[in-house]
Amino acid sequence: SISICRFLKLSPEEGELRVLIEWAINKMKHSHDNPEAIAKAIIRRLNEYHVNIPYAELARSAKELKLPQLAKLLLSHETSIHSQVPFLLELGEYDRALDQAVLSGDPDLILTALHTIKQTRAADLPYKLATRPEADALYKKYMTDAGLNVIVAEVAKGGGHGSLYSEADAQFQYEDYYKGSFNPSLSVEQKNKLIMKAKVAYNLEDSAGKYIEQAIRERADLLLFQEKVGKAKNLNLVGRSLFDTMNELMEEDEMSTADRLAKDFKVSDNLYWQAKVDALSNRGEWMALERFSKSKKPPPIGFEPFVDACLAHKNTTEAERYVEKAPPNIKWKLFLKIGNPMKAAESAFHVKDSAALRRIYDSCQGSVEIKNSVESYLSRLPK
């Protein structure tokens, strides 16, 4: 069938890919092997071809065939996180879905995962946020942007929550008070009152409650820090999230104050480094950015965020500096990102990554020279 597709000069998407998918589905239907053996056979066969395999689509077929374990195994080979995360959520793999969403750095994808978890496993959300600072910071920013709701408006006027919430919502009622503390129209004293109401309104004895109480205390401390530093530096900081406050200080070249904030509030290395990379690149301080990249080996966030920051400002020369420092196994991906597929192919060949070479091949539509080079590299690797 594949030979016929090639003879008819069908595109890989219309020809080879559809044939391979049908073969894989047929394998799932009729094989009596265990899920691991079936997955291994399918993946080994599909990796022989120079096409991007939609493993999420195959995983969905496995799920429809009542093969959930096989679905999870196939899904782990999906290269598109945006295809992987929604289906992981469908499979109930909430931790993996949230971790992959955080890894992608896409705020919409992270919030989609958090929203799904809150809708289906609300009791688990505080624990998942407590162990993932990036998701926690984004969630707080989302609550800020969402503004006040009816409950917070009532509280701000001195009213109570009464029966407006069902008992099932009790664990997350603190959010309404917490969101209120971000309202820029309220004074610091009013904000602190809202935070204290959150503390006294609910029984915070269990582990989820302890996390909530800690978040409330940190918010109160942050408001005091924002008011004090804002007045001293003539900056509008009150009501911002922790990450936004730190980022604003860095953007204003108040690095020592930002460092103190990060230390006092135990900001994770990942968040701190991402904020500083963003601030230095936004200020065009390329030498300072390079010095910062050398301050810890390797950087906690790796070199890809440095590459992304440079590319955001169309500085490919600086971006390549960090690509060269990246670990060998991801260097090809970063060279591809900065628009240098030839070096990407060289890097993939150096680490004997045939799957990466196939991806490079597929991405270079119309470039005969690069495709020939990739084919040459593939021919020299073990089958």
Secondary structure as UniProt FT lines:
FT   HELIX           2..7
FT   TURN            8..9
FT   TURN            12..15
FT   HELIX           16..30
FT   HELIX           35..46
FT   TURN            47..48
FT   HELIX           55..64
FT   TURN            65..66
FT   HELIX           68..75
FT   TURN            76..77
FT   HELIX           81..90
FT   TURN            91..92
FT   HELIX           94..104
FT   HELIX           107..120
FT   HELIX           122..124
FT   HELIX           125..130
FT   HELIX           133..146
FT   HELIX           150..156
FT   TURN            157..158
FT   TURN            162..163
FT   HELIX           167..172
FT   HELIX           174..180
FT   TURN            181..182
FT   TURN            184..185
FT   HELIX           188..201
FT   HELIX           207..233
FT   TURN            238..239
FT   HELIX           242..251
FT   TURN            252..253
FT   HELIX           255..264
FT   TURN            265..266
FT   HELIX           269..282
FT   TURN            283..284
FT   HELIX           286..293
FT   TURN            300..301
FT   HELIX           304..312
FT   TURN            313..314
FT   HELIX           316..323
FT   TURN            324..325
FT   HELIX           328..337
FT   TURN            338..339
FT   HELIX           341..350
FT   TURN            351..352
FT   HELIX           354..363
FT   TURN            365..366
FT   HELIX           368..379
//
